[in-house]
Amino acid sequence: MPPQLIYRKGWALLGYLAAEPERRHSRLALAMLLWPQLGESQAMTNLRQVLCNLNRYCRGELGPRVLCVERDGVALRRAGRAVFDIDRLAGEPAEVLAILEGQHIFLAGMDDVAGVDFRAWLESTRLALEAELVGVAERHCDRMLVAGSWDAALHMARLLLQRDAWNEAHARRMMRAYAGHGMRAAAINAYARMQQALRRDLGVDPQDETRRLLAWICDGIDLAPVDAGLPHAPGRQDLRRALAV
């Protein structure tokens, strides 16, 4: 039977090391992060026990040289390969889609595993990872729109909008994908849903860029792939700005 990671703080420590790529951490700093209520001696003893189990687990699951445990320091070494989900964020669109669809929460259920410093780190790391994931997904979606890959762009835009229902940039991506697909009514309905949500929840109207895109769609302006150009007035750069975050 492969070795199991038996301690909750072992999972927390693995996540902490994974989110701090290639950084060497002092044992004492890790011990006091995970056991802030204990004295240094007891915290270091607990860390040694957790590291022993974590080392066996990583050797079995990740390979012999991924977790580097030294006398005074600990680090994760990826050697240029993707080991965890967070390493896949810069990957192919299919990988980003899988992460978006999975709705994973980084270190779910670990909020209470240590003290206030760990919780503060966990909250900020979750926010940073979410921003990175959304940024990568937005760039993939925009490339799909430029290429005229309407189905793929629509799927990505829909997932983005599910994560942030008030984000008009995501709504514009969806509208453009619908319009590019020839589904003008669906694009107009997407605008109407966004307008309704903004008025109901925030008491505001859609931005000028969103209204301008709606007008182009209603006027039947060809929203073919951007690189092919638009037939008149709203030029290529205008359309890029209308779709920008």
Secondary structure as UniProt FT lines:
FT   HELIX           8..18
FT   TURN            21..22
FT   STRAND          25..26
FT   HELIX           27..34
FT   TURN            36..37
FT   HELIX           40..61
FT   TURN            64..65
FT   STRAND          67..69
FT   STRAND          73..76
FT   TURN            79..80
FT   HELIX           85..88
FT   TURN            89..90
FT   HELIX           93..102
FT   TURN            106..109
FT   TURN            111..112
FT   HELIX           116..147
FT   HELIX           150..163
FT   TURN            165..166
FT   HELIX           168..180
FT   TURN            181..182
FT   HELIX           184..201
FT   HELIX           208..218
FT   TURN            219..220
FT   HELIX           226..228
FT   HELIX           236..242
//
